[in-house]
Amino acid sequence: MSRRNFGRLFVASAALLTLSCLPALSASKANVEAQFEKWVQADLWPEAHRDGISEQVFRAAFAGVELNWNLTDLAPPGFPPPKELKQTQAEFSSPAPYFNDDRLKRLAVTGRGFASQYASALKKIEKTYGVPGSIVMAIWGRETGFGAAKIPNSAIEVLATKAFMSTRKDMFWTELIAGLRIIENGDVTPAGFKGSSAGALGQPQFMPTSYLKYAVDFDGDGHRNIWTSVPDTLASIANFLVQKGWQRDRGWGYEVTIPATVSCAQEGPDLAKPISHWASLGIERVTGKAFTSNEKKATGMMLVPAGRDGPEFLVTPNFYVIKEYNNSDLYALYIGNLADRIAYGSGPFRGPWGDVGKMLRSDVATMQKALENKGYDVGGSDGLPGYKTRRSIGRWQEKSGMKPTCYPEASMIGKLK
């Protein structure tokens, strides 16, 4: 028995004197940890070995690794099943606090400083990949504060814990094997293999499978180093975006005003039209600047993330490429706004965010199911008002003789039965 396990059992025994519930819990945890050790040797190691992982690397990667009981989304064997977690990710809550102007200002100032410091690398990245440096900088800033965020977790420990006892074991099994392959390839040592509590790696916060696909060695030292190399980090972000379909010489989109006579139920990437079409309807940029002739020929999509009660946009296909990084409209808008602040000194979106995003997900899911029963495609009843839900609401409102707002409201629940 290791000293650490012996210490755990000693503490559990002492707790018997005061809390009668702890002995069973401690014994249960000890049992799970024993199962984990067996799983590592009997299940994981043979699979890793078949995948080309050497015994030396495997042993080094798991030296000192234990279950991390502080992680979320865990389903330990023998424990009661976890309760359904509320959506806590900021991208899925009320929009206004997410776009905190003071934080965006600070990030923009820092981003401009780093853009100047790494101007040569960014120029080379833009030439190589066709992704604006401001977009790359904005993602770097949003993900890890331009590398300032502390990433203290052993990525192997996080990935192994989740592969063994999370509600998404299959996904994390794949990521764990990919993580071991990264160490086997020699790009990082086990000690330097750090990630978030969700298993995302380094400064761009790539999952291991994404690292293997998109990370690049841009500083020429022979290693794809997204932990301490800024050029590798920035180029890896750009490579991710271009591999996902980034269109060279186009930005992410524009904040616009959409006339009241134009239905808000026309948004979505599957309803793309030439920007000249949208302009012909009276949709204009909030800056007053006209769309260029080249841009008018290109496609754009309407986006109303808060329906009629928030800023309105025409976005390019690149907006949806940014969403490949984080599948949230608000995340992609955050990146676009921060990039514009870094590149042009822009400010916040001009349209105010209304009092939206406060409905319970269960209520939104109920509305989605009701709309599905009426034949609308809402994109699934997950309680998150994505573009398919928003435009379905708008179409239902129009069909019902109501003024379309294209966003779920509590007053609609009774009417949708």
GITAKA-V60486 format. One line per field, one symbol per residue. ss: DSSP state (2 for helix, 1 for strand, 0 for the rest). phi: phi as a letter, one per 40 degrees, with the letter a starting at -180 (. if undefined). burial: 1 if it has 16 or more other C-alpha atoms within 10 Angstrom, else 0. A space follows every 50 residues. Layout:
# GITAKA-V60486
ss: ???
phi: ???
burial: ???
This chain:
# GITAKA-V60486
ss: 00222222222222200000022222222222222222222222222222 00002222222000000000000100000000000000022200222200 22222222222222222022222222222000222222222222000000 00112222222222210022222222222222222000000001100000 10000102222222000000000000000222222222222220000000 00111110000000000022201122222200011000000022222011 11100000000111102222220000002222222222222222000000 00000000002222222222222000000000000022222222222220 00000000000222200
phi: .cdccccccccccccdcbbcccdccccccccccccccccdccbcddcccc cgcccccccccccgcbcbccccgcbccgcdcccccccbcccbbdcdcccd cccccccccccccccccbdcccccccccbgcddccccccdcccbffgccc bcccccccccdcccabcbcccccccccccccccdcgcacdcccbaccbgc bgccfccdccdccbcbcbcgcgbcbccbccdccccccccdcccchdccgb cciacbbbdccccccbchccbcadcccccccgcbcccgccccccccccca bcbbcbgcbacbabbcdcdccdcccacadccccccccccccccbgcbccc cccccbgbcccccccccccccdccgccbghccgbcccccccccccccccc gbccbfacbdccdcccc
burial: 00000000100100000000011001011001100100010001100100 00110011001100101100001111100000000000001111100110 00011011011100100000110011001111111111111111111000 10111111111111111010011011111111110011010111111111 11111111111001111110001111101111111111111101011001 11111111000011111110011011011000111100000000010011 11111111111111111111111010011111111111111110000110 00100110001001111111110001110010111111111111111100 00011111100000010
